[in-house]
Amino acid sequence: MRATLCLMFLVLGLSGAFAVTTDDPYAWLEDVHGPKPLAWVAQQNKVSLGALKADPRYQANYDSILQVLDATDRIPSGTLRKGHVYNFWQDAANPKGLWRRTTIAGYQAAHPSWEVLLDVDALAKAEKENWVFKGASCAPSGKPYCLISLSRGGGDAVVIREFDTEARAFVKDGFSLAEAKSDASYVNDDTSIYYADGNGPLTKSGYARQVKFWKRGDPAVGHVIYDGKPEDVLAAPAVFHTGTWEDVALVVRAVSFFESEYFIFGPENERRKLPLPLSADVKGALGRRIIFTLREDWQTPDGRVLAKGGLFAAPLEDDNSMDVARVETVFVPQVRQSVESVATGQGKLFVVINDNVIGAVHAFTPGTAGGWSDKVLALPGNGAPDIASTNDYGPQALFSFQNYLTPPTLYFDGGDDQPKPIKSLPARFDASGLVTEQFEATSRDGTKIPYFVTRPKLLHGPAPTILYGYGGFEVSLTPGYSANFGRLWLRHGGIYVVANIRGGGEFGPAWHDAALKTNRQKAFDDFEAVAADLAARGLTTPKQLGIMGGSNGGLLVSTVMVQRPDLFGAVVCQVPLIDMIAYSHIGAGASWVGEYGDPAIPAERDYILSYSPYQNVKAGVAYPPVFFVTATSDDRVSPVHARKMAAKMAAQGHEVLFYENTDGGHAAAADHKQSAEMWGLSFVYLAQKLGLKS
């Protein structure tokens, strides 16, 4: 659930933005859709696109990535549900995509026979709307209904409409919510539970604070079952369909980004608060057990201490009460281990456990006399396995595996804990001459920071290098196959590096907390330490070292660019946070004070001011050249940050390029062509600045 809420908070945002100071000369750029700022954007785009698309490598980059994105031999990633596998597919013929399904047996074939449920291109054309498909949630029992989320242009605000998968049409007088930052699920076939920021009072963070039950046919658009407090971040529903057991409907009161209360609802909508600590992160329901992890140690009423980072199960009584004295320990990670992800299967838990950033999938099964058995599934090692999907209504599960040089392979498990490969992505680049190594750098305070280097085996001297990082919100960067880096960088002799800095989740909550709020500088120190270590090993030089990051990673690369310009040769900063003094009033920023601190609190403001890139960038300093990439439709972080930083740096005389796409939301791309353009521009920029040969 914490991962779900993390995505929810990072996915949802406020549509507006405003300045908190009146002396900011670039505050006028905060009018996201104003004619004057958009004219400035158009001029910047003209300059940037002219400079980068004139390089013949741009078109080669674009064509190469688009070929990969539109390739018909991609793995059609699927979601298991009852007897089907559901997939959303985009290609050259269907740029907006097809939502489709096939049988579980059919999915295992080399070429499944797909049943198209919704053609988004046809819908967009018929309704004259720029629809972007954002997902579906389906009824649990007999009705063939699903709640479809559609975004205009790829932003986070969605329209929710009920769809009949048999009739291939939207349900007349069915559940429907107007455009808002919202989410909805079925409690049963004729009852939905939802929240929407356009349908009730908001928290101070700008999110909905009311959760509603809505019975089919009720003209009142539901009734309030929970009303949070104005100072909360959000109140949201969560429904776990347990298949053979009673479904579990929860309301999550997000007290802060990393603290939540949980309320469970019974058949008559009676509400009971679960006696869990604020640090608990509910992951799902397994029969009559609530599954959760802890972000802090918890001393239970009976005196036991349950360890932070551990995985636990709390049995529910028939009346939904929970006896914390019966909480069961499923798994407690050791040093340099972490619980990466959790999914419930039929009678078992599937858990990805990382050990020094390398993962394995465990199947935990409760015993009849207490205790849990632990079986490690036979998947490849030395990489990143993932739980692709589990079936709430059957024993099946899908897993995947990949690393930096191994394309993803999809595995099917029919319920016997013996996953078998059924689909593999063909290699998108020749990896025979490449190698991946894991090193450690020593940060300023002595902490060892792991990082992965993928490079040519026969490396002769330092080479152009891209260092990628994130370092926030307990998000782990695990080994992943990237056609972008493989085709556009590695095959030309470049080096690709991923840093596992503090602020992420690679070693559990403690690794994240080490760089939280007034400890944020440690994440920047870690990244700078990796950069220095790369040069010390002779892999690259500062002039050949480029850095790339998006969102919180955009804050990372813009901060270290300002703090240590001597370490880097170029920067690509995508959909970033940058003005950290104003961030809580821009986009969804108010909900992230649990991560960064609150600029309204003097002590926290002083600390934030010490590193905030927008306030610390200066004229007369030799910063590396920087390319900012953002999107007008990003209603999560907002293009305001990148706009203002680019304008300020340009006025100070620094070398800056800026590109703002119109569509795509926080991804800065709504379809394959826009993605190919964004990555084509980014890689040709770094090739130009770092000296990568064609």
C-alpha positions in Angstrom: 0.0 0.0 0.0 2.9 2.4 0.7 4.1 1.8 -2.8 0.6 2.4 -4.1 0.3 5.6 -2.1 3.8 6.7 -3.2 2.7 6.3 -6.8 -0.6 8.0 -6.0 1.1 11.0 -4.5 3.7 11.2 -7.3 0.9 10.6 -9.8 -1.6 13.2 -8.6 -1.1 16.9 -8.5 -2.6 20.3 -8.4 -3.4 22.0 -11.7 -2.3 25.4 -10.8 0.9 27.1 -9.5 1.6 30.4 -7.9 4.6 32.2 -6.5 5.3 32.5 -2.8 7.5 35.6 -3.2 6.9 38.8 -5.1 10.6 39.5 -5.9 11.1 36.5 -8.2 11.7 38.1 -11.7 10.7 34.8 -13.3 7.4 34.2 -11.4 5.5 35.2 -14.6 6.5 31.8 -16.0 4.4 30.1 -13.3 1.2 30.9 -15.4 1.4 27.4 -16.9 -1.1 28.0 -19.8 -0.7 31.8 -20.1 0.0 33.3 -23.6 3.2 35.0 -22.5 4.8 32.0 -20.9 3.7 29.8 -23.8 5.2 32.2 -26.3 8.5 32.0 -24.3 8.3 28.2 -24.4 7.7 28.2 -28.2 10.8 30.4 -28.7 12.9 28.1 -26.5 11.7 25.0 -28.3 12.5 26.5 -31.6 16.1 27.2 -30.6 16.6 23.8 -28.9 15.0 21.7 -31.6 16.9 23.6 -34.3 20.2 23.0 -32.5 19.6 19.3 -31.8 17.7 18.1 -34.8 20.3 19.6 -37.1 22.7 16.9 -35.8 22.2 13.9 -38.1 22.5 11.6 -35.0 19.1 12.9 -33.8 17.2 11.4 -36.7 19.1 8.2 -36.3 18.3 8.2 -32.6 14.7 8.9 -33.2 14.3 6.2 -35.8 16.1 3.6 -33.6 14.0 4.2 -30.5 10.7 4.4 -32.4 11.6 1.1 -34.1 12.0 -0.5 -30.6 8.9 1.1 -29.2 6.7 0.1 -32.1 8.2 -3.3 -32.5 5.6 -6.1 -32.7 7.9 -8.6 -31.0 7.7 -6.8 -27.6 6.4 -8.7 -24.6 2.7 -7.8 -24.3 2.8 -7.2 -20.5 -0.3 -8.6 -18.9 -2.5 -8.4 -15.9 -4.1 -11.7 -14.7 -7.8 -11.6 -13.8 -10.0 -14.7 -13.5 -9.5 -16.6 -16.7 -8.0 -13.8 -18.8 -4.8 -11.8 -19.2 -5.5 -8.1 -19.9 -3.0 -6.0 -21.9 -2.7 -2.4 -23.1 -0.8 -2.2 -26.5 0.5 0.7 -28.5 2.3 0.5 -31.9 2.6 2.4 -35.1 -0.9 1.5 -36.2 -2.4 2.2 -32.8 -0.5 5.1 -31.3 -3.1 5.8 -28.6 -3.5 2.1 -28.0 -5.7 -1.0 -27.7 -7.0 -2.3 -24.4 -7.4 -6.0 -25.0 -7.4 -9.5 -23.5 -6.8 -13.1 -24.2 -7.3 -16.3 -22.2 -4.6 -17.4 -19.7 -3.9 -20.5 -21.8 -3.8 -18.4 -25.0 -1.4 -15.9 -23.4 1.2 -18.6 -23.0 1.2 -19.2 -26.8 3.8 -17.5 -29.0 1.1 -15.5 -30.8 -2.0 -15.0 -28.6 -5.4 -14.4 -30.1 -6.4 -11.0 -28.7 -9.9 -9.8 -28.1 -9.9 -6.0 -28.5 -12.1 -4.4 -25.8 -11.4 -0.7 -26.4 -9.7 1.1 -29.3 -8.5 4.4 -27.8 -7.6 5.9 -31.1 -11.1 5.3 -32.4 -12.6 6.6 -29.2 -10.5 9.8 -29.4 -11.4 10.4 -33.0 -15.2 9.8 -32.4 -15.3 12.0 -29.3 -12.8 14.6 -30.6 -10.7 14.2 -27.4 -7.0 13.7 -27.0 -7.6 10.6 -24.8 -4.7 8.8 -23.1 -5.5 5.5 -21.5 -4.7 5.4 -17.8 -5.9 2.0 -16.6 -8.9 0.0 -15.6 -10.4 -1.6 -12.5 -13.0 -4.4 -13.0 -16.0 -5.7 -11.1 -15.2 -8.6 -8.8 -18.1 -11.0 -9.6 -20.6 -11.5 -12.3 -21.0 -8.2 -14.2 -18.6 -7.7 -17.1 -18.0 -4.1 -16.1 -14.7 -2.1 -15.6 -14.0 1.4 -14.5 -11.9 3.0 -17.3 -9.6 6.0 -16.6 -8.9 8.4 -19.5 -6.7 11.5 -19.4 -6.8 14.4 -21.7 -3.3 14.7 -23.1 -1.6 12.5 -20.5 -1.9 14.6 -17.4 -2.8 13.0 -14.1 -6.4 14.3 -14.0 -8.7 11.6 -15.4 -12.3 11.0 -16.5 -13.6 7.7 -15.1 -16.3 5.9 -17.0 -17.9 2.5 -16.6 -17.3 0.1 -19.6 -19.1 -3.1 -20.5 -16.4 -5.6 -21.8 -19.1 -7.8 -23.4 -21.0 -5.1 -25.2 -17.8 -3.2 -26.0 -19.5 0.0 -24.9 -19.7 2.4 -22.0 -22.5 1.6 -19.6 -25.5 3.9 -20.0 -26.2 5.6 -16.6 -23.2 3.7 -15.2 -20.6 4.9 -12.7 -19.0 8.1 -14.1 -16.8 10.8 -12.6 -15.9 14.1 -14.3 -12.3 15.1 -14.9 -10.4 15.2 -11.6 -7.4 13.7 -9.7 -9.4 10.7 -8.7 -9.4 6.9 -8.2 -12.2 4.4 -8.0 -12.6 0.7 -7.4 -15.5 -1.8 -7.1 -16.4 -3.0 -3.6 -18.9 -5.4 -5.3 -20.5 -5.4 -8.8 -23.0 -2.7 -7.8 -21.0 -0.6 -5.4 -17.9 1.5 -6.1 -15.6 3.4 -3.7 -13.8 6.5 -4.8 -12.3 9.8 -4.1 -12.0 12.8 -6.4 -10.5 16.2 -5.9 -13.4 17.8 -7.8 -16.1 16.2 -5.7 -15.8 17.5 -2.2 -13.5 19.4 0.2 -9.8 19.3 -0.2 -6.8 18.9 2.1 -4.3 21.7 2.4 -2.2 19.6 0.0 -4.9 19.9 -2.6 -6.1 16.3 -2.6 -9.6 14.9 -1.8 -10.1 14.3 1.8 -13.5 12.5 1.5 -14.0 8.9 0.4 -17.4 7.9 -0.9 -19.4 4.7 -1.4 -21.6 4.9 -4.5 -24.3 2.3 -5.1 -25.5 1.8 -8.6 -28.5 3.9 -9.4 -27.9 6.4 -6.6 -28.4 9.9 -8.2 -26.4 11.6 -5.4 -23.0 10.3 -6.8 -22.4 8.4 -3.5 -22.3 9.2 0.2 -19.4 10.0 2.4 -18.0 7.2 4.4 -14.9 8.9 5.6 -13.9 12.6 5.9 -10.3 13.3 6.7 -8.8 16.4 8.2 -7.7 19.5 6.3 -4.1 19.0 7.4 -4.0 15.5 6.0 -2.4 14.8 2.7 -5.1 12.6 1.3 -7.9 10.1 2.1 -8.1 7.3 -0.4 -9.8 3.9 -0.9 -8.1 0.5 -1.3 -10.0 -2.7 -2.1 -8.3 -6.1 -2.0 -10.3 -8.8 -3.9 -9.3 -12.0 -2.2 -11.1 -14.4 -4.5 -12.1 -17.3 -2.3 -12.5 -15.0 0.8 -14.5 -11.9 1.7 -13.1 -8.9 -0.2 -11.4 -6.3 2.0 -12.4 -2.6 1.6 -10.1 0.0 3.3 -9.9 3.7 3.6 -6.3 5.1 3.9 -5.9 8.3 5.8 -2.5 9.7 4.8 -1.5 11.8 7.7 1.7 12.6 5.9 3.5 11.1 2.9 5.0 8.3 5.0 2.4 7.9 7.8 -1.1 6.5 7.4 -4.1 5.3 9.4 -6.3 2.4 8.0 -10.0 1.9 8.4 -11.7 -1.4 7.4 -15.4 -1.5 6.3 -17.8 -4.4 6.9 -20.9 -5.6 5.0 -23.1 -2.9 6.5 -20.5 -0.2 5.9 -19.5 -0.3 9.6 -16.0 1.2 10.1 -13.2 -0.1 12.3 -9.8 1.4 12.7 -7.0 -1.1 12.4 -4.7 -0.9 15.4 -1.5 -0.5 13.4 1.2 2.2 13.9 1.4 5.2 11.6 4.5 3.7 10.1 2.7 0.6 8.8 2.4 0.1 5.0 -0.5 -2.2 4.2 0.4 -4.3 1.1 -2.7 -6.5 0.7 -4.9 -9.1 2.2 -4.3 -12.9 2.3 -7.5 -14.5 3.3 -8.3 -13.1 6.8 -4.8 -11.6 7.2 -3.7 -8.0 6.6 -0.2 -8.0 5.2 2.1 -5.0 6.0 5.6 -3.7 6.3 7.0 -1.2 8.9 8.9 2.0 8.3 9.8 2.2 12.0 10.3 -0.2 14.8 6.9 -1.0 16.5 6.5 -2.1 20.1 3.2 -3.9 20.3 0.9 -3.7 23.3 2.2 -7.1 24.5 5.8 -5.8 24.6 7.2 -7.3 21.4 9.3 -5.1 19.1 8.7 -5.6 15.4 11.6 -4.4 13.3 11.5 -1.6 10.7 11.7 -2.9 7.2 10.1 -6.2 8.1 7.1 -8.0 6.6 4.3 -9.0 8.9 0.7 -10.5 8.8 -2.1 -9.5 11.2 -5.1 -11.9 11.4 -8.6 -10.4 11.3 -11.5 -11.7 13.4 -14.9 -12.2 11.9 -16.0 -8.8 13.1 -12.9 -7.2 11.4 -11.2 -6.6 14.8 -7.4 -7.2 14.9 -5.6 -8.7 17.8 -2.0 -7.3 17.6 -0.8 -10.0 20.0 -1.3 -12.4 17.1 0.8 -10.5 14.6 3.0 -12.9 12.7 6.5 -12.2 11.4 6.9 -13.3 7.8 10.4 -11.9 7.1 12.9 -9.5 8.6 15.7 -8.3 6.3 19.3 -8.4 7.3 21.9 -5.6 6.7 22.0 -4.6 3.0 18.7 -6.5 2.4 15.2 -5.0 1.7 11.7 -6.0 0.9 11.3 -4.6 -2.6 7.7 -5.6 -3.5 4.9 -7.8 -2.2 1.9 -9.4 -3.9 -0.7 -11.8 -2.6 -1.3 -15.1 -4.5 -3.8 -17.8 -3.7 -2.8 -18.9 -0.2 0.7 -17.4 -0.4 2.8 -14.3 -0.5 5.2 -13.5 -3.3 7.9 -11.1 -2.2 10.9 -9.7 -4.0 13.8 -9.4 -1.6 16.9 -7.5 -2.6 20.4 -8.4 -1.3 22.9 -5.6 -2.1 20.5 -4.5 -4.9 20.3 -8.0 -6.5 16.8 -9.6 -6.2 15.1 -12.9 -5.7 11.4 -13.9 -5.5 10.3 -15.7 -2.4 7.0 -17.6 -1.9 5.9 -17.4 1.7 3.1 -19.8 2.8 1.5 -19.7 6.3 1.6 -22.9 8.3 -1.3 -24.5 10.0 0.5 -24.5 13.3 1.9 -21.0 12.9 5.0 -19.8 11.2 5.7 -19.3 7.5 7.6 -21.4 5.0 10.0 -19.7 2.6 10.7 -20.9 -0.9 13.0 -19.1 -3.3 11.6 -19.4 -6.8 13.9 -20.7 -9.6 14.5 -17.5 -11.5 17.8 -16.2 -12.9 20.2 -14.5 -10.4 22.3 -11.4 -10.7 19.6 -9.1 -11.7 16.1 -7.7 -11.0 13.2 -10.2 -10.8 9.7 -8.7 -10.5 6.2 -9.9 -9.7 4.4 -8.9 -12.9 0.9 -10.0 -11.9 -1.0 -12.4 -9.6 -4.5 -13.6 -10.0 -7.0 -12.7 -7.2 -9.2 -15.5 -8.5 -6.8 -18.3 -9.3 -3.4 -19.8 -8.5 -1.5 -18.3 -11.5 1.2 -15.7 -11.3 3.5 -13.9 -13.7 7.1 -13.0 -13.0 9.9 -11.3 -15.0 13.6 -11.0 -14.9 16.1 -8.6 -16.5 19.4 -6.9 -15.9 21.5 -4.3 -17.7 22.6 -6.7 -20.5 19.8 -9.3 -20.4 16.5 -8.5 -22.0 13.3 -9.1 -20.0 11.9 -12.6 -19.9 8.4 -13.4 -18.7 7.7 -16.5 -16.6 4.4 -18.2 -15.9 3.6 -20.0 -12.7 0.5 -22.2 -12.7 0.4 -22.5 -9.0 3.2 -25.0 -8.3 5.9 -22.4 -7.6 7.7 -23.6 -10.7 7.9 -20.5 -13.0 8.5 -21.3 -16.6 9.7 -18.9 -19.3 6.9 -18.1 -21.8 8.0 -14.9 -23.5 11.4 -13.1 -24.0 12.2 -9.8 -25.5 14.6 -10.1 -28.4 18.0 -8.4 -27.8 17.7 -4.7 -28.8 21.5 -4.3 -28.9 24.6 -6.4 -29.1 25.8 -7.0 -25.5 28.5 -9.5 -26.4 31.3 -6.9 -26.0 29.9 -5.4 -22.8 30.2 -6.1 -19.1 28.3 -4.9 -15.9 30.3 -4.5 -12.7 29.2 -3.3 -9.2 31.5 -0.9 -7.3 31.3 1.1 -4.2 32.2 4.8 -3.6 32.8 6.3 -0.2 30.6 9.2 0.6 31.6 12.2 2.7 30.5 10.6 5.9 32.2 7.3 5.2 29.1 5.4 4.0 29.7 3.0 1.2 27.5 3.7 -1.9 27.0 0.9 -4.4 26.7 1.6 -8.1 26.6 -0.3 -11.3 28.8 0.3 -14.3 28.0 -1.1 -17.8 30.8 -0.6 -20.2 32.8 -2.1 -23.1 34.9 -5.1 -21.9 37.9 -3.8 -23.8 37.9 -0.3 -22.5 41.0 1.7 -23.4 41.2 4.8 -21.3 38.4 7.0 -20.0 35.2 7.2 -22.1 32.0 9.4 -22.3 29.8 8.3 -19.5 26.2 8.9 -18.3 25.6 8.7 -14.6 21.9 8.2 -13.6 20.3 8.6 -10.2 17.1 9.3 -8.3 17.6 9.1 -4.5 14.2 9.8 -3.0 10.8 8.5 -1.9 12.2 5.0 -1.0 12.4 4.2 -4.7 15.1 1.6 -5.6 17.1 1.6 -8.9 17.5 -2.1 -9.6 19.3 -3.5 -12.7 17.1 -2.9 -15.8 17.5 -3.5 -19.5 17.4 -0.2 -21.5 17.2 -0.2 -25.3 17.8 3.5 -25.1 21.1 3.3 -23.4 22.1 0.2 -25.3 21.4 1.5 -28.8 22.2 5.2 -28.4 25.1 5.1 -26.0 26.7 1.7 -25.2 27.1 0.5 -28.7 29.0 3.7 -29.6 31.6 3.0 -26.8 29.9 5.0 -24.0 29.6 3.9 -20.4 26.3 3.8 -18.4 26.3 4.1 -14.6 23.4 3.8 -12.1 24.0 5.1 -8.5 22.1 3.6 -5.6 22.3 6.6 -3.4 20.6 7.3 -0.1 17.0 8.5 -0.3 16.1 5.4 -2.3 14.8 2.1 -1.0 17.7 -0.2 -2.0 18.4 -1.1 1.7 15.0 -0.5 3.1 13.5 2.4 5.1 16.8 3.3 6.9 18.5 3.9 3.6 15.7 6.3 2.6 15.5 8.0 6.0 19.2 8.7 6.0 18.6 11.4 3.3 15.2 12.6 4.5 14.4 16.3 5.0 17.3 18.0 6.8 19.6 15.1 5.8 19.0 15.7 2.1 22.6 16.7 1.5 23.7 13.1 2.0 21.9 12.1 -1.3 23.8 14.8 -3.1 27.1 13.8 -1.4 26.6 10.2 -2.4 26.0 11.1 -6.1 29.1 13.4 -6.1 31.1 10.6 -4.5 30.2 8.2 -7.3 31.1 10.8 -9.9 34.5 11.3 -8.2 35.0 7.5 -7.9 34.4 7.0 -11.6 37.2 9.5 -12.4 39.5 7.9 -9.8 39.1 4.5 -11.4 40.0 6.0 -14.8 36.6 5.1 -16.3 35.9 8.7 -17.3 36.9 12.3 -16.7 34.8 15.2 -15.5 34.6 16.7 -19.0 33.3 13.3 -20.3 30.8 12.7 -17.5 27.2 13.6 -18.1 24.4 13.2 -15.5 20.7 12.5 -16.1 17.7 12.4 -13.8 14.0 13.1 -13.8 11.5 14.3 -11.3 13.2 14.0 -7.9 16.2 12.9 -10.0 15.9 16.2 -11.7 16.3 17.9 -8.4 19.3 15.7 -7.8 21.2 16.5 -11.0 20.4 20.2 -10.9 21.6 20.4 -7.3 24.9 18.7 -7.8 25.4 20.7 -11.0 25.2 23.8 -8.9 27.2 22.4 -6.0 30.0 20.7 -7.9 30.2 22.0 -11.4 33.8 20.8 -11.6 32.7 17.1 -11.6 30.5 17.1 -14.7 30.6 17.8 -18.4 26.9 18.0 -19.2 23.4 17.7 -17.6 20.1 16.4 -18.8 17.4 17.5 -16.3 14.0 16.0 -17.0 10.6 17.1 -15.5 12.4 18.3 -12.4 11.8 19.9 -9.0 14.2 22.9 -8.7 12.7 25.8 -6.8 12.6 24.2 -3.4 11.6 27.3 -1.6 8.4 27.5 -3.6 7.9 23.8 -4.4 5.2 23.3 -1.8 3.0 25.7 -3.7 3.7 24.3 -7.2 2.1 21.2 -8.6 1.6 18.5 -6.0 4.5 19.9 -3.9 2.5 20.4 -0.7 2.1 16.6 -0.3 5.9 16.1 -0.4 6.9 18.0 2.8 7.3 14.6 4.5 10.2 14.0 2.0 11.8 17.4 1.7 10.6 19.4 4.7 8.4 22.5 4.8 9.7 25.8 3.6 7.1 27.5 5.9 9.0 26.3 9.0 12.0 28.6 9.5 14.6 25.9 10.4 13.6 23.7 7.6 13.4 26.6 5.2 17.0 27.5 6.1 18.2 24.0 5.4 16.3 23.8 2.1 17.7 27.2 1.1 21.2 25.8 1.6 20.8 23.5 -1.4 17.8 24.6 -3.5 19.2 24.9 -7.0 17.1 27.8 -8.1 18.2 30.0 -5.2 21.9 29.0 -5.3 22.7 29.2 -9.1 24.9 32.2 -9.7 26.4 34.3 -12.5 30.1 34.0 -13.1 30.4 30.3 -12.2 31.4 27.8 -14.9 28.5 25.4 -14.8 28.3 22.4 -17.2 25.9 22.9 -20.1 22.4 21.8 -19.2 19.3 20.6 -21.2 16.0 20.9 -19.5 13.1 18.7 -20.6 9.5 19.1 -19.3 5.8 19.1 -20.4 3.1 21.7 -20.3 0.6 19.0 -19.2 2.7 17.9 -16.2 0.1 18.5 -13.5 2.3 16.6 -11.0 5.6 18.5 -10.7 4.7 21.2 -13.2 6.9 22.7 -15.9 7.3 25.8 -13.7 10.5 24.5 -12.1 12.4 23.9 -15.4 11.0 27.1 -17.0 12.2 29.4 -14.2 15.6 27.7 -13.9 16.3 27.8 -17.6 15.3 31.5 -17.8 17.4 32.4 -14.8 20.5 30.5 -16.0 20.2 31.9 -19.5 20.0 35.5 -18.1 23.1 34.8 -16.0 25.0 33.8 -19.2 25.1 30.0 -18.8 24.8 27.5 -21.6 21.2 26.3 -21.5 18.7 24.5 -23.8 15.1 24.0 -22.9 12.4 21.8 -24.4 8.8 21.6 -23.3 6.4 19.1 -24.9 2.7 19.9 -24.7 1.4 16.3 -24.0 2.6 13.5 -21.8 2.1 14.7 -18.3 4.9 13.8 -15.9 6.3 11.3 -18.4 6.8 14.2 -20.9 5.5 11.9 -23.7 2.0 10.6 -24.4 2.9 8.1 -27.2 5.8 6.4 -28.8 6.7 9.2 -31.2 6.9 11.7 -28.3 9.0 9.3 -26.3 11.3 8.7 -29.3 11.7 12.5 -29.7 12.4 13.1 -26.0 15.1 10.4 -25.8 16.5 11.2 -29.2 17.0 14.8 -28.1 18.5 13.9 -24.8 21.1 11.4 -26.2 22.2 13.6 -29.1 22.7 16.5 -26.6 24.9 14.3 -24.3 26.8 12.9 -27.4 27.6 16.5 -28.5 28.7 17.7 -25.1 30.7 14.6 -24.0 32.4 13.7 -27.3 30.7 10.4 -28.0 31.6 9.2 -31.5 29.1 8.0 -34.0 
